[in-house]
């Protein structure tokens, strides 16, 4: 019988692929904002908020942050699975990380649409 | 496998260059995860109002925060370059020992140069 652990990965291929798809999304958005910052090194408040004023930019920014959080979850989970062996501590860290990332998601919506 | 030979003397094992880039990929990823609340807070303060934007600009003048952000910038750029290297390896565009080594050098060099470029340009 296969010994299935409650804190295992379960979906190796799916997460392997998700890690790469989110990475490409993160890279594309970062290169866009990085290039914008190189062109506008001193944007000022109006220039900076102007960049985020359209709903299109806010939506892409939220998608970027969601990609970051999902990417971070897979990465942190892999690190924890490599170095933390006791199942209870592993589970506790996983739960804390998931809660944090869910909180960051709600916070991100507030940041982008509450400005 | 109890009889498998082990050699874990960390002072006599030399990590090969691709292994060095790999562990830095992991370390930089972990650092970026830990920095998420700081980065989100900075984004929020920079967008919220002209007063908070000005305060963040002043905060960014301080040496300590600048050093932290420069470190995170390097972490991000290294993670990005090493990640692109992994995608190229996945696509079989980088293979063999010679390319594994040269691409590792390239990752270290490009991420450090870009960190310097952004550091100079933004400050």
gemmi code that builds the backbone of each chain (N, CA, C; Angstrom):
import gemmi

chains = {
    "A": [
        ("UNK", (0.838, -1.189, 0.000), (0.000, 0.000, 0.000), (0.880, 1.248, 0.000)),
        ("UNK", (0.489, 2.200, -0.791), (1.249, 3.448, -0.830), (0.975, 4.242, 0.434)),
        ("UNK", (2.055, 4.706, 1.060), (1.905, 5.508, 2.278), (1.653, 6.959, 1.901)),
        ("UNK", (0.411, 7.377, 1.936), (0.077, 8.759, 1.526), (0.156, 9.680, 2.725)),
        ("UNK", (0.934, 10.739, 2.594), (1.073, 11.689, 3.702), (0.104, 12.841, 3.527)),
        ("UNK", (-0.445, 13.298, 4.656), (-1.439, 14.378, 4.592), (-0.800, 15.684, 4.113)),
        ("UNK", (0.523, 15.812, 4.300), (1.178, 17.057, 3.902), (2.037, 16.876, 2.654)),
        ("UNK", (1.727, 15.881, 1.833), (2.474, 15.672, 0.599), (2.012, 16.623, -0.483)),
        ("UNK", (2.550, 16.449, -1.682), (2.231, 17.366, -2.770), (0.943, 16.981, -3.471)),
        ("UNK", (0.661, 15.667, -3.586), (-0.535, 15.114, -4.241), (-0.541, 15.282, -5.755)),
        ("UNK", (-0.225, 16.500, -6.246), (-0.421, 16.753, -7.670), (0.878, 17.245, -8.288)),
        ("UNK", (1.879, 16.365, -8.350), (3.198, 16.782, -8.802), (3.192, 17.473, -10.151)),
        ("UNK", (2.602, 16.851, -11.153), (2.662, 17.403, -12.504), (1.899, 18.717, -12.599)),
        ("UNK", (0.722, 18.755, -11.974), (-0.086, 19.968, -12.039), (0.662, 21.155, -11.431)),
        ("UNK", (1.293, 20.936, -10.266), (2.013, 22.030, -9.620), (3.282, 22.383, -10.369)),
        ("UNK", (3.924, 21.368, -10.942), (5.124, 21.623, -11.757), (4.773, 22.578, -12.889)),
        ("UNK", (3.619, 22.299, -13.534), (3.181, 23.140, -14.645), (2.742, 24.518, -14.137)),
        ("UNK", (1.974, 24.528, -13.037), (1.493, 25.803, -12.486), (2.655, 26.698, -12.102)),
        ("UNK", (3.729, 26.104, -11.563), (4.898, 26.884, -11.173), (5.484, 27.609, -12.387)),
        ("UNK", (5.470, 26.940, -13.548), (6.047, 27.534, -14.743), (5.122, 28.554, -15.397)),
        ("UNK", (3.810, 28.252, -15.415), (2.860, 29.203, -16.009), (2.836, 30.497, -15.189)),
        ("UNK", (2.774, 30.376, -13.848), (2.767, 31.577, -13.014), (4.090, 32.326, -13.160)),
        ("UNK", (5.201, 31.582, -13.310), (6.511, 32.235, -13.456), (6.538, 33.118, -14.699)),
        ("UNK", (5.983, 32.615, -15.809), (5.980, 33.400, -17.050), (5.115, 34.651, -16.878)),
        ("UNK", (3.964, 34.513, -16.216), (3.094, 35.673, -15.977), (3.808, 36.703, -15.106)),
        ("UNK", (4.469, 36.235, -14.036), (5.195, 37.138, -13.137), (6.304, 37.861, -13.903)),
        ("UNK", (7.038, 37.109, -14.733), (8.146, 37.696, -15.481), (7.633, 38.770, -16.440)),
        ("UNK", (6.548, 38.471, -17.168), (6.028, 39.425, -18.152), (5.613, 40.726, -17.471)),
        ("UNK", (4.843, 40.630, -16.390), (4.377, 41.829, -15.685), (5.563, 42.599, -15.101)),
        ("UNK", (6.539, 41.872, -14.507), (7.685, 42.533, -13.875), (8.529, 43.278, -14.895)),
        ("UNK", (8.717, 42.668, -16.072), (9.519, 43.326, -17.094), (8.810, 44.597, -17.567)),
        ("UNK", (7.461, 44.530, -17.673), (6.699, 45.717, -18.061), (6.877, 46.841, -17.036)),
        ("UNK", (6.639, 46.529, -15.740), (6.740, 47.566, -14.703), (8.196, 48.007, -14.527)),
        ("UNK", (9.141, 47.052, -14.640), (10.558, 47.401, -14.531), (10.975, 48.372, -15.625)),
        ("UNK", (10.519, 48.120, -16.872), (10.844, 49.008, -17.982), (10.208, 50.377, -17.758)),
        ("UNK", (8.976, 50.389, -17.261), (8.293, 51.658, -16.978), (9.086, 52.469, -15.950)),
        ("UNK", (9.591, 51.773, -14.911), (10.349, 52.465, -13.862), (11.683, 52.997, -14.387)),
        ("UNK", (12.316, 52.234, -15.309), (13.572, 52.722, -15.880), (13.332, 53.968, -16.730)),
        ("UNK", (12.139, 54.029, -17.389), (11.811, 55.192, -18.209), (11.345, 56.369, -17.358)),
        ("UNK", (10.726, 56.075, -16.198), (10.239, 57.130, -15.304), (10.842, 56.934, -13.918)),
        ("UNK", (12.141, 57.231, -13.739), (12.771, 56.962, -12.442), (12.195, 57.819, -11.312)),
        ("UNK", (11.664, 59.008, -11.620), (11.038, 59.856, -10.588), (9.607, 60.160, -11.020)),
        ("UNK", (8.688, 59.197, -10.878), (7.355, 59.381, -11.480), (6.512, 60.435, -10.759)),
        ("UNK", (6.773, 60.685, -9.467), (5.888, 61.572, -8.721), (4.586, 60.851, -8.392)),
        ("UNK", (3.810, 61.394, -7.463), (2.580, 60.715, -7.023), (1.579, 60.577, -8.175)),
        ("UNK", (1.423, 61.659, -8.959), (0.440, 61.628, -10.054), (0.822, 60.604, -11.125)),
        ("UNK", (2.122, 60.578, -11.471), (2.561, 59.621, -12.474), (2.417, 58.183, -11.992)),
        ("UNK", (2.765, 57.952, -10.724), (2.731, 56.606, -10.147), (1.302, 56.093, -10.034)),
        ("UNK", (0.376, 56.921, -9.502), (-1.016, 56.477, -9.392), (-1.668, 56.439, -10.775)),
        ("UNK", (-1.157, 57.294, -11.695), (-1.692, 57.270, -13.058), (-1.496, 55.908, -13.709)),
        ("UNK", (-0.342, 55.304, -13.409), (-0.059, 53.980, -13.973), (-1.120, 52.961, -13.534)),
        ("UNK", (-1.603, 53.102, -12.283), (-2.553, 52.122, -11.744), (-4.004, 52.604, -11.811)),
        ("UNK", (-4.269, 53.682, -12.575), (-5.609, 54.268, -12.516), (-6.628, 53.485, -13.336)),
        ("UNK", (-6.182, 52.812, -14.426), (-7.174, 52.123, -15.255), (-7.514, 50.761, -14.666)),
        ("UNK", (-8.764, 50.317, -14.962), (-9.175, 49.003, -14.468), (-8.380, 47.877, -15.113)),
        ("UNK", (-7.904, 48.117, -16.346), (-7.095, 47.104, -17.021), (-5.810, 46.858, -16.229)),
        ("UNK", (-5.109, 47.975, -15.862), (-3.854, 47.846, -15.128), (-4.104, 47.235, -13.750)),
        ("UNK", (-5.206, 47.648, -13.097), (-5.513, 47.077, -11.775), (-5.773, 45.581, -11.889)),
        ("UNK", (-6.489, 45.181, -12.945), (-6.794, 43.759, -13.117), (-5.520, 42.961, -13.361)),
        ("UNK", (-4.627, 43.480, -14.253), (-3.379, 42.766, -14.514), (-2.498, 42.741, -13.266)),
        ("UNK", (-2.543, 43.826, -12.475), (-1.756, 43.848, -11.241), (-2.258, 42.798, -10.259)),
        ("UNK", (-3.596, 42.668, -10.169), (-4.140, 41.649, -9.262), (-3.790, 40.250, -9.763)),
        ("UNK", (-3.906, 40.028, -11.089), (-3.539, 38.717, -11.640), (-2.064, 38.417, -11.357)),
        ("UNK", (-1.220, 39.448, -11.485), (0.200, 39.290, -11.172), (0.378, 38.868, -9.716)),
        ("UNK", (-0.301, 39.567, -8.799), (-0.131, 39.242, -7.378), (-0.660, 37.842, -7.067)),
        ("UNK", (-1.798, 37.468, -7.699), (-2.323, 36.111, -7.492), (-1.308, 35.076, -7.983)),
        ("UNK", (-0.670, 35.364, -9.140), (0.350, 34.449, -9.659), (1.513, 34.354, -8.679)),
        ("UNK", (1.914, 35.512, -8.103), (3.005, 35.517, -7.119), (2.635, 34.644, -5.921)),
        ("UNK", (1.394, 34.791, -5.422), (1.005, 34.065, -4.210), (0.934, 32.558, -4.473)),
        ("UNK", (0.395, 32.166, -5.625), (0.312, 30.746, -5.939), (1.715, 30.159, -6.143)),
        ("UNK", (2.561, 30.926, -6.859), (3.947, 30.528, -7.101), (4.684, 30.376, -5.761)),
        ("UNK", (4.451, 31.348, -4.861), (5.102, 31.314, -3.547), (4.641, 30.104, -2.747)),
        ("UNK", (3.349, 29.774, -2.853), (2.836, 28.618, -2.116), (3.553, 27.339, -2.540)),
        ("UNK", (3.655, 27.119, -3.853), (4.296, 25.889, -4.335), (5.762, 25.862, -3.898)),
        ("UNK", (6.447, 27.009, -4.022), (7.857, 27.065, -3.668), (8.099, 26.840, -2.182)),
        ("UNK", (7.327, 27.549, -1.354), (7.509, 27.412, 0.095), (7.154, 25.983, 0.526)),
        ("UNK", (6.102, 25.439, -0.060), (5.706, 24.068, 0.291), (6.822, 23.088, -0.056)),
        ("UNK", (7.457, 23.270, -1.211), (8.555, 22.377, -1.590), (9.724, 22.487, -0.614)),
        ("UNK", (10.033, 23.733, -0.206), (11.130, 23.924, 0.750), (10.787, 23.237, 2.073)),
        ("UNK", (9.547, 23.453, 2.550), (9.138, 22.864, 3.833), (9.182, 21.338, 3.747)),
        ("UNK", (8.728, 20.783, 2.609), (8.722, 19.318, 2.470), (10.138, 18.754, 2.464)),
        ("UNK", (11.114, 19.566, 2.007), (12.493, 19.081, 1.968), (13.167, 19.117, 3.339)),
        ("UNK", (12.851, 20.135, 4.139), (13.639, 20.340, 5.357), (12.884, 20.035, 6.643)),
        ("UNK", (11.551, 20.036, 6.618), (10.784, 19.794, 7.842), (10.140, 18.417, 7.746)),
        ("UNK", (10.598, 17.482, 8.585), (10.116, 16.111, 8.464), (8.895, 15.790, 9.323)),
        ("UNK", (8.797, 16.246, 10.589), (7.635, 15.853, 11.399), (6.333, 16.384, 10.788)),
        ("UNK", (5.369, 15.485, 10.586), (4.148, 15.844, 9.861), (3.385, 16.982, 10.544)),
        ("UNK", (3.382, 17.016, 11.886), (2.569, 18.027, 12.566), (3.125, 19.433, 12.345)),
        ("UNK", (4.464, 19.565, 12.493), (5.080, 20.881, 12.299), (4.918, 21.321, 10.851)),
        ("UNK", (5.085, 20.345, 9.940), (4.924, 20.633, 8.520), (3.518, 21.158, 8.233)),
        ("UNK", (2.525, 20.460, 8.785), (1.132, 20.858, 8.577), (0.890, 22.255, 9.140)),
        ("UNK", (1.456, 22.515, 10.343), (1.264, 23.826, 10.977), (1.844, 24.934, 10.095)),
        ("UNK", (3.060, 24.716, 9.571), (3.674, 25.737, 8.708), (2.836, 25.941, 7.446)),
        ("UNK", (2.376, 24.814, 6.851), (1.538, 24.917, 5.651), (0.299, 25.764, 5.910)),
        ("UNK", (-0.347, 25.511, 7.048), (-1.585, 26.246, 7.359), (-1.292, 27.732, 7.525)),
        ("UNK", (-0.206, 28.055, 8.234), (0.158, 29.468, 8.431), (0.432, 30.136, 7.089)),
        ("UNK", (1.192, 29.448, 6.219), (1.540, 30.034, 4.920), (0.280, 30.254, 4.080)),
        ("UNK", (-0.631, 29.259, 4.076), (-1.867, 29.416, 3.299), (-2.686, 30.588, 3.826)),
        ("UNK", (-2.821, 30.679, 5.158), (-3.593, 31.781, 5.740), (-2.982, 33.129, 5.361)),
        ("UNK", (-1.650, 33.221, 5.459), (-0.974, 34.471, 5.087), (-1.273, 34.846, 3.640)),
        ("UNK", (-1.161, 33.850, 2.728), (-1.341, 34.150, 1.313), (-2.786, 34.539, 1.013)),
        ("UNK", (-3.751, 33.931, 1.713), (-5.150, 34.334, 1.532), (-5.344, 35.768, 2.028)),
        ("UNK", (-4.723, 36.089, 3.183), (-4.789, 37.457, 3.699), (-4.173, 38.445, 2.713)),
        ("UNK", (-3.007, 38.086, 2.140), (-2.350, 38.969, 1.169), (-3.260, 39.196, -0.038)),
        ("UNK", (-4.017, 38.160, -0.437), (-4.923, 38.308, -1.575), (-5.987, 39.361, -1.284)),
        ("UNK", (-6.621, 39.265, -0.090), (-7.638, 40.261, 0.271), (-7.008, 41.652, 0.365)),
        ("UNK", (-5.831, 41.710, 0.939), (-5.107, 42.981, 1.076), (-4.822, 43.586, -0.304)),
        ("UNK", (-4.427, 42.734, -1.261), (-4.104, 43.216, -2.603), (-5.299, 43.889, -3.258)),
        ("UNK", (-6.496, 43.297, -3.073), (-7.709, 43.908, -3.645), (-7.930, 45.276, -3.019)),
        ("UNK", (-7.746, 45.348, -1.688), (-7.882, 46.637, -0.988), (-6.905, 47.667, -1.522)),
        ("UNK", (-5.642, 47.243, -1.726), (-4.606, 48.173, -2.188), (-4.978, 48.726, -3.557)),
        ("UNK", (-5.404, 47.830, -4.462), (-5.588, 48.239, -5.855), (-6.890, 48.981, -6.083)),
        ("UNK", (-7.966, 48.613, -5.368), (-9.252, 49.260, -5.615), (-9.634, 50.250, -4.512)),
        ("UNK", (-8.832, 50.315, -3.450), (-9.156, 51.243, -2.366), (-8.381, 52.533, -2.447)),
        ("UNK", (-7.576, 52.684, -3.518), (-6.734, 53.886, -3.593), (-7.530, 55.102, -4.064)),
    ],
    "B": [
        ("UNK", (17.253, 1.672, 2.258), (18.631, 1.575, 1.776), (19.602, 1.928, 2.894)),
        ("UNK", (19.715, 1.074, 3.918), (20.549, 1.460, 5.061), (22.035, 1.410, 4.744)),
        ("UNK", (22.446, 0.598, 3.758), (23.881, 0.438, 3.518), (24.412, 1.385, 2.454)),
        ("UNK", (23.563, 2.288, 1.984), (24.021, 3.210, 0.956), (25.131, 4.103, 1.524)),
        ("UNK", (26.237, 4.239, 0.807), (27.319, 5.078, 1.357), (26.912, 6.546, 1.440)),
        ("UNK", (27.342, 7.178, 2.508), (27.009, 8.589, 2.700), (28.285, 9.380, 2.874)),
        ("UNK", (28.290, 10.582, 2.341), (29.418, 11.463, 2.598), (28.873, 12.865, 2.748)),
        ("UNK", (28.660, 13.262, 3.985), (28.026, 14.551, 4.210), (28.916, 15.492, 5.010)),
        ("UNK", (30.234, 15.401, 4.788), (31.131, 16.350, 5.431), (31.068, 17.666, 4.657)),
        ("UNK", (30.296, 18.619, 5.208), (30.020, 19.840, 4.462), (31.263, 20.679, 4.206)),
        ("UNK", (32.351, 20.395, 4.972), (33.555, 21.188, 4.779), (34.458, 20.604, 3.693)),
        ("UNK", (34.190, 19.354, 3.290), (35.014, 18.804, 2.215), (34.225, 18.605, 0.926)),
        ("UNK", (32.875, 18.750, 0.999), (32.084, 18.701, -0.233), (32.115, 20.083, -0.863)),
        ("UNK", (32.448, 20.150, -2.134), (32.395, 21.443, -2.816), (31.163, 21.458, -3.713)),
        ("UNK", (30.297, 22.431, -3.479), (29.077, 22.527, -4.273), (29.443, 22.965, -5.685)),
        ("UNK", (29.037, 22.216, -6.727), (29.331, 22.668, -8.093), (28.543, 23.936, -8.415)),
        ("UNK", (29.015, 24.671, -9.409), (28.425, 25.973, -9.736), (26.907, 25.913, -9.980)),
        ("UNK", (26.413, 24.948, -10.783), (24.947, 24.897, -10.957), (24.216, 24.642, -9.637)),
        ("UNK", (24.863, 23.907, -8.728), (24.262, 23.683, -7.413), (24.219, 24.968, -6.595)),
        ("UNK", (25.251, 25.791, -6.743), (25.318, 27.078, -6.064), (24.193, 27.999, -6.550)),
        ("UNK", (24.013, 28.047, -7.885), (22.926, 28.852, -8.451), (21.578, 28.314, -7.986)),
        ("UNK", (21.486, 26.984, -7.868), (20.227, 26.349, -7.464), (19.864, 26.704, -6.017)),
        ("UNK", (20.851, 26.640, -5.108), (20.528, 26.937, -3.705), (20.229, 28.418, -3.548)),
        ("UNK", (20.885, 29.279, -4.357), (20.563, 30.706, -4.307), (19.142, 30.962, -4.827)),
        ("UNK", (18.706, 30.160, -5.791), (17.337, 30.264, -6.304), (16.346, 30.008, -5.176)),
        ("UNK", (16.674, 29.005, -4.371), (15.814, 28.640, -3.251), (15.850, 29.704, -2.157)),
        ("UNK", (17.072, 30.155, -1.808), (17.219, 31.174, -0.760), (16.532, 32.474, -1.171)),
        ("UNK", (16.741, 32.892, -2.432), (16.135, 34.150, -2.874), (14.614, 34.036, -2.886)),
        ("UNK", (14.092, 32.878, -3.275), (12.647, 32.674, -3.260), (12.084, 32.778, -1.856)),
        ("UNK", (12.771, 32.149, -0.893), (12.314, 32.197, 0.500), (12.359, 33.630, 1.026)),
        ("UNK", (13.424, 34.369, 0.703), (13.541, 35.763, 1.154), (12.410, 36.611, 0.571)),
        ("UNK", (12.119, 36.405, -0.721), (11.065, 37.190, -1.356), (9.719, 36.887, -0.707)),
        ("UNK", (9.485, 35.618, -0.356), (8.229, 35.275, 0.328), (8.145, 36.007, 1.663)),
        ("UNK", (9.257, 36.008, 2.438), (9.251, 36.666, 3.744), (9.074, 38.177, 3.605)),
        ("UNK", (9.511, 38.740, 2.463), (9.438, 40.192, 2.266), (8.070, 40.637, 1.759)),
        ("UNK", (7.172, 39.694, 1.422), (5.882, 40.069, 0.824), (5.125, 41.127, 1.633)),
        ("UNK", (4.994, 40.978, 2.978), (4.237, 42.009, 3.698), (4.870, 43.396, 3.589)),
        ("UNK", (6.209, 43.479, 3.645), (6.896, 44.774, 3.498), (6.609, 45.371, 2.125)),
        ("UNK", (6.710, 44.549, 1.073), (6.529, 45.049, -0.288), (5.082, 45.489, -0.517)),
        ("UNK", (4.114, 44.684, -0.010), (2.706, 45.063, -0.174), (2.416, 46.354, 0.584)),
        ("UNK", (3.006, 46.495, 1.771), (2.792, 47.705, 2.563), (3.347, 48.924, 1.838)),
        ("UNK", (4.553, 48.780, 1.263), (5.150, 49.894, 0.520), (4.272, 50.276, -0.672)),
        ("UNK", (3.744, 49.264, -1.386), (2.861, 49.541, -2.528), (1.620, 50.292, -2.061)),
        ("UNK", (1.037, 49.812, -0.943), (-0.175, 50.446, -0.437), (0.078, 51.908, -0.054)),
        ("UNK", (1.162, 52.137, 0.701), (1.461, 53.505, 1.138), (1.768, 54.405, -0.049)),
        ("UNK", (2.420, 53.842, -1.097), (2.799, 54.667, -2.236), (1.583, 55.057, -3.067)),
        ("UNK", (0.486, 54.291, -2.977), (-0.693, 54.575, -3.798), (-1.786, 55.305, -3.023)),
        ("UNK", (-1.781, 55.194, -1.703), (-2.936, 55.609, -0.899), (-3.213, 57.113, -1.008)),
        ("UNK", (-2.208, 57.946, -0.764), (-2.416, 59.396, -0.800), (-1.074, 60.075, -1.023)),
        ("UNK", (-1.139, 61.356, -1.338), (0.094, 62.105, -1.600), (0.957, 62.156, -0.341)),
        ("UNK", (0.296, 62.216, 0.849), (1.064, 62.273, 2.100), (1.833, 60.968, 2.329)),
        ("UNK", (1.119, 59.828, 2.187), (1.801, 58.550, 2.422), (2.858, 58.303, 1.341)),
        ("UNK", (2.590, 58.765, 0.109), (3.580, 58.624, -0.968), (4.859, 59.375, -0.604)),
        ("UNK", (4.690, 60.601, -0.096), (5.846, 61.414, 0.277), (6.614, 60.754, 1.423)),
        ("UNK", (5.852, 60.171, 2.369), (6.514, 59.522, 3.511), (7.329, 58.318, 3.047)),
        ("UNK", (6.759, 57.531, 2.093), (7.506, 56.388, 1.571), (8.762, 56.861, 0.849)),
        ("UNK", (8.636, 57.969, 0.068), (9.806, 58.501, -0.632), (10.891, 58.874, 0.363)),
        ("UNK", (10.478, 59.477, 1.497), (11.458, 59.842, 2.523), (12.078, 58.597, 3.160)),
        ("UNK", (11.200, 57.611, 3.425), (11.697, 56.350, 4.007), (12.753, 55.718, 3.104)),
        ("UNK", (12.514, 55.814, 1.774), (13.436, 55.186, 0.820), (14.789, 55.898, 0.787)),
        ("UNK", (14.862, 57.098, 1.386), (16.149, 57.782, 1.454), (17.054, 57.172, 2.527)),
        ("UNK", (16.423, 56.460, 3.488), (17.223, 55.922, 4.594), (18.085, 54.757, 4.105)),
        ("UNK", (19.291, 54.699, 4.641), (20.258, 53.713, 4.170), (19.830, 52.279, 4.386)),
        ("UNK", (19.224, 52.001, 5.554), (18.905, 50.616, 5.897), (17.867, 50.031, 4.943)),
        ("UNK", (16.750, 50.772, 4.741), (15.688, 50.273, 3.871), (16.191, 50.125, 2.438)),
        ("UNK", (17.045, 51.071, 2.035), (17.626, 51.009, 0.704), (18.434, 49.728, 0.517)),
        ("UNK", (19.205, 49.399, 1.550), (20.039, 48.201, 1.502), (19.151, 46.946, 1.422)),
        ("UNK", (18.079, 46.942, 2.234), (17.143, 45.809, 2.223), (16.523, 45.664, 0.841)),
        ("UNK", (16.056, 46.791, 0.267), (15.394, 46.731, -1.034), (16.367, 46.349, -2.145)),
        ("UNK", (17.622, 46.818, -2.017), (18.620, 46.442, -3.016), (18.887, 44.934, -2.939)),
        ("UNK", (18.938, 44.405, -1.712), (19.100, 42.959, -1.528), (17.927, 42.189, -2.127)),
        ("UNK", (16.704, 42.702, -1.895), (15.520, 42.038, -2.442), (15.502, 42.130, -3.965)),
        ("UNK", (15.969, 43.287, -4.487), (16.044, 43.455, -5.941), (16.988, 42.410, -6.538)),
        ("UNK", (18.144, 42.223, -5.885), (19.053, 41.184, -6.356), (18.367, 39.814, -6.262)),
        ("UNK", (17.700, 39.552, -5.120), (17.017, 38.265, -4.940), (16.021, 38.017, -6.063)),
        ("UNK", (15.240, 39.073, -6.390), (14.247, 38.936, -7.448), (14.918, 38.665, -8.791)),
        ("UNK", (15.967, 39.449, -9.109), (16.614, 39.304, -10.421), (17.323, 37.955, -10.540)),
        ("UNK", (17.948, 37.501, -9.438), (18.581, 36.188, -9.492), (17.526, 35.092, -9.694)),
        ("UNK", (16.415, 35.217, -8.948), (15.335, 34.229, -9.054), (14.782, 34.209, -10.481)),
        ("UNK", (14.643, 35.410, -11.069), (14.132, 35.526, -12.447), (15.099, 34.869, -13.441)),
        ("UNK", (16.389, 35.240, -13.350), (17.372, 34.706, -14.311), (17.534, 33.194, -14.150)),
        ("UNK", (17.625, 32.728, -12.890), (17.753, 31.291, -12.661), (16.495, 30.561, -13.142)),
        ("UNK", (15.334, 31.216, -12.976), (14.079, 30.618, -13.437), (14.050, 30.480, -14.948)),
        ("UNK", (14.516, 31.520, -15.655), (14.579, 31.454, -17.121), (15.512, 30.316, -17.536)),
        ("UNK", (16.633, 30.172, -16.781), (17.568, 29.074, -17.074), (16.869, 27.717, -16.940)),
        ("UNK", (16.042, 27.563, -15.900), (15.329, 26.286, -15.728), (14.346, 26.032, -16.864)),
        ("UNK", (13.673, 27.112, -17.317), (12.730, 26.943, -18.430), (13.482, 26.503, -19.689)),
        ("UNK", (14.680, 27.076, -19.899), (15.479, 26.685, -21.071), (15.940, 25.231, -20.946)),
        ("UNK", (16.269, 24.817, -19.716), (16.660, 23.423, -19.506), (15.462, 22.501, -19.779)),
        ("UNK", (14.273, 22.912, -19.283), (13.051, 22.125, -19.538), (12.821, 21.940, -21.034)),
        ("UNK", (13.129, 23.003, -21.803), (12.878, 22.965, -23.241), (14.041, 22.330, -24.007)),
        ("UNK", (15.015, 21.772, -23.247), (16.187, 21.123, -23.845), (17.025, 22.085, -24.677)),
        ("UNK", (16.921, 23.378, -24.365), (17.742, 24.353, -25.074), (19.100, 24.525, -24.395)),
        ("UNK", (19.185, 24.101, -23.134), (20.454, 24.069, -22.413), (20.658, 22.648, -21.926)),
        ("UNK", (21.774, 22.005, -22.351), (21.998, 20.638, -21.879), (23.489, 20.344, -21.880)),
        ("UNK", (23.864, 19.366, -21.113), (25.271, 19.003, -21.024), (25.984, 19.813, -19.959)),
        ("UNK", (27.143, 19.296, -19.520), (27.850, 19.920, -18.404), (28.386, 21.305, -18.746)),
        ("UNK", (28.949, 21.444, -19.972), (29.558, 22.729, -20.335), (28.507, 23.840, -20.327)),
        ("UNK", (27.342, 23.564, -20.927), (26.284, 24.584, -20.968), (25.692, 24.818, -19.584)),
        ("UNK", (25.624, 23.761, -18.773), (25.108, 23.921, -17.412), (25.986, 24.908, -16.656)),
        ("UNK", (27.305, 24.797, -16.854), (28.240, 25.692, -16.156), (28.192, 27.098, -16.718)),
        ("UNK", (28.273, 27.223, -18.062), (28.315, 28.572, -18.642), (27.017, 29.322, -18.356)),
        ("UNK", (25.862, 28.611, -18.413), (24.596, 29.292, -18.150), (24.512, 29.720, -16.686)),
        ("UNK", (25.156, 28.939, -15.783), (25.161, 29.327, -14.368), (25.957, 30.610, -14.163)),
        ("UNK", (27.108, 30.707, -14.823), (27.892, 31.943, -14.766), (27.057, 33.106, -15.279)),
        ("UNK", (26.367, 32.858, -16.394), (25.569, 33.914, -17.014), (24.484, 34.411, -16.055)),
        ("UNK", (23.823, 33.474, -15.356), (22.772, 33.851, -14.408), (23.345, 34.761, -13.325)),
        ("UNK", (24.504, 34.371, -12.756), (25.115, 35.186, -11.696), (25.501, 36.565, -12.217)),
        ("UNK", (26.110, 36.595, -13.414), (26.604, 37.859, -13.954), (25.454, 38.788, -14.329)),
        ("UNK", (24.443, 38.250, -15.034), (23.341, 39.096, -15.499), (22.551, 39.649, -14.320)),
        ("UNK", (22.275, 38.811, -13.302), (21.458, 39.303, -12.188), (22.207, 40.369, -11.394)),
        ("UNK", (23.517, 40.201, -11.225), (24.290, 41.224, -10.504), (24.384, 42.518, -11.314)),
        ("UNK", (24.585, 42.413, -12.640), (24.670, 43.618, -13.472), (23.350, 44.376, -13.462)),
        ("UNK", (22.223, 43.635, -13.602), (20.926, 44.300, -13.612), (20.646, 44.962, -12.269)),
        ("UNK", (21.081, 44.318, -11.164), (20.911, 44.932, -9.843), (21.652, 46.263, -9.790)),
        ("UNK", (22.892, 46.267, -10.316), (23.681, 47.500, -10.326), (23.005, 48.554, -11.198)),
        ("UNK", (22.508, 48.150, -12.379), (21.859, 49.090, -13.295), (20.652, 49.752, -12.629)),
        ("UNK", (19.765, 48.915, -12.028), (18.577, 49.461, -11.381), (18.966, 50.303, -10.174)),
        ("UNK", (19.965, 49.836, -9.413), (20.398, 50.572, -8.234), (20.848, 51.975, -8.602)),
        ("UNK", (21.621, 52.085, -9.686), (22.121, 53.393, -10.104), (20.993, 54.239, -10.681)),
        ("UNK", (20.143, 53.609, -11.497), (19.102, 54.355, -12.211), (18.015, 54.859, -11.256)),
        ("UNK", (17.640, 54.045, -10.277), (16.522, 54.420, -9.409), (16.965, 55.276, -8.234)),
        ("UNK", (18.266, 55.223, -7.872), (18.723, 56.074, -6.761), (19.861, 56.958, -7.203)),
    ],
}
model = gemmi.Model(1)
for chain_id, residues in chains.items():
    chain = gemmi.Chain(chain_id)
    for i, (resn, *xyz) in enumerate(residues, 1):
        res = gemmi.Residue()
        res.name, res.seqid = resn, gemmi.SeqId(i, " ")
        for name, pos in zip(("N", "CA", "C"), xyz):
            atom = gemmi.Atom()
            atom.name, atom.element = name, gemmi.Element(name[0])
            atom.pos, atom.b_iso = gemmi.Position(*pos), 0.0
            res.add_atom(atom)
        chain.add_residue(res)
    model.add_chain(chain)
structure = gemmi.Structure()
structure.add_model(model)
structure.setup_entities()
